[in-house]
Amino acid sequence: MRWSGRFSRWSVRRAVARLLTAAVALSGIHAFDSLAQGLPGIGPIHGDVTGGAMYSTDARNYGVLVRPRWQPAIEFNLEAGRFYVGTDHGVGVKAIANGTLALGVGADFRQGRDESADAAYRGLGSVRGEIVATSYVEWMPLGPALTIYGDFSVAARDPHETTYTAGVRGGVPILERVTAFVDASLAGADAHYMQTFYGISASQAAASGRPSYATQAGLVSNTVAAGLLFDVGKNLQIIASLGSFWYGSDLARSPLIARRSYPEALVVTSYSF
């Protein structure tokens, strides 16, 4: 596979840190699992660890990106009773968990941006990340065949920037050990978040040579992806998908956005326990 972008040192450090965190978490699972089962409100530990590569604007390695690039896809998620921690939803507790509906509330770290990670940001400066309060919901009315999901986050510090996502994912077995799936989602944010990452102030316009641009609250992007999931062993899967995302009409007019749509790709191995 030809990699179209170089990994920055920052990206590699972040990826290695997540991989080491997942490894340390896994190494202590069995010992803690025995203890956790004897504590009220805590049950057996289960979760998943995923590693691979993706061509995406995912912010977890480089911060917020305008254009997708190849980057590591390293994730882990652990649950014990109603408590959870991981790269998907941060750390928190499930207010509802009945097998069909899950509702969690907690905290996470929202990435900022690294000016050097995307040429579109040249001259605009970097933005630091921040702690956010989060909530998420997953509803599976037909079991694993259909999942409706969404999340909402609010920054802890003023001006309390908000972001949200919503989507639906469906899957159907096509062979004994192969499942085909489709995932469609959208992402949005308030006006301050949009201006911070996709707008250009007067001072930034002077520094970068680009025209100023004021954004509005609303849709950041839509994403549609289709793929295959291969069961290759006990609790081990290989997942591959291709898709496309396109920016909302307001963002598409920003001088930072050279193209309204871009392709996305993902190839990972996932181990669940």
Secondary structure by P-SEA (a helix, b strand, c coil): ccccccccaaaaaaaaaaaaaaaaaaaaaaaaaaaaaaccccccccccccccccccccccccccccccccccccbbbbbcccccccccccbbbbccccccbbbbbbbbbbbbbbcccccccccbbbbbbbbbbbcbbbbccccccbbbccbbbbbcccccccccccbbbbbbbcccccccccccccccccaaaaaacccccaaaaaaccccbbbbbccccbbbbbbbbbbbccccccccccccccccccccccccccccccbbbbbbbccccc
